[in-house]
Amino acid sequence: MEDLPWLDAIVSRIVPPETAPSIDATVLWWVLAAALIACAVPLTWLRVRLGVTLVHELGHAFVGVMVGRKFNGFVLRGDMSGAAVTQGKARGFGRVATTWAGYPAPAILGAALAWFAGRGWAAPTVTLLMLLLVIAMIRVRSWLTAGVTLISLAGFAALWWWRYDEIQALVLIGIAIVLVVGAWRHLGAVVTQPSPSSDPGVLAQLTRVPAFLWNLSFAIVCGLATWGVAQFFLP
């Protein structure tokens, strides 16, 4: 069989290293500081929040597809909100699961990214994120949505092509922190500004379970994700 250099180049950027890269503790704390600043400063948060909203909407879409609903498309709006449209039964478990998935999605993804990065699986994780964003591009329904998705895809593509295991791990951990903090900020916004059209409001209408209990379920997931990411910074 003839050698296929291009295939070797692709495989070399996907397979994890034999041992997880060692991450300098000082650099890790700098990553934490940068991620927290990005979420705390209004100017940067307005940009970062679009990424958190992107994960929120794709969380709706992913779970919707998993429970048998049809994913028609999603949009991100200039006010940093978004919407994912799935088609299926108006009530029932599938609709409830799809509606519930949005707010926990950034926290769950953040915890997963940190877990894989810490175990040396950053390279295949970056590859998977690229593939998911390529698939998501098929369902974008606005120019803003396309722009945010493309920028995210380009960033991961650069990280994938110029592969440095330690840098990939640090970037994924930084993204994980942003997603978890962003999940808490999104939850805080929906708790302090309740609305019948919000996810917990819709869940309350679908199930007769009060919205505050749905918010509590979101908080539990965010708490577990926070604990998972915090393991990197505990003795």
Disulfide bonds with the S-S distance in Angstrom:
none
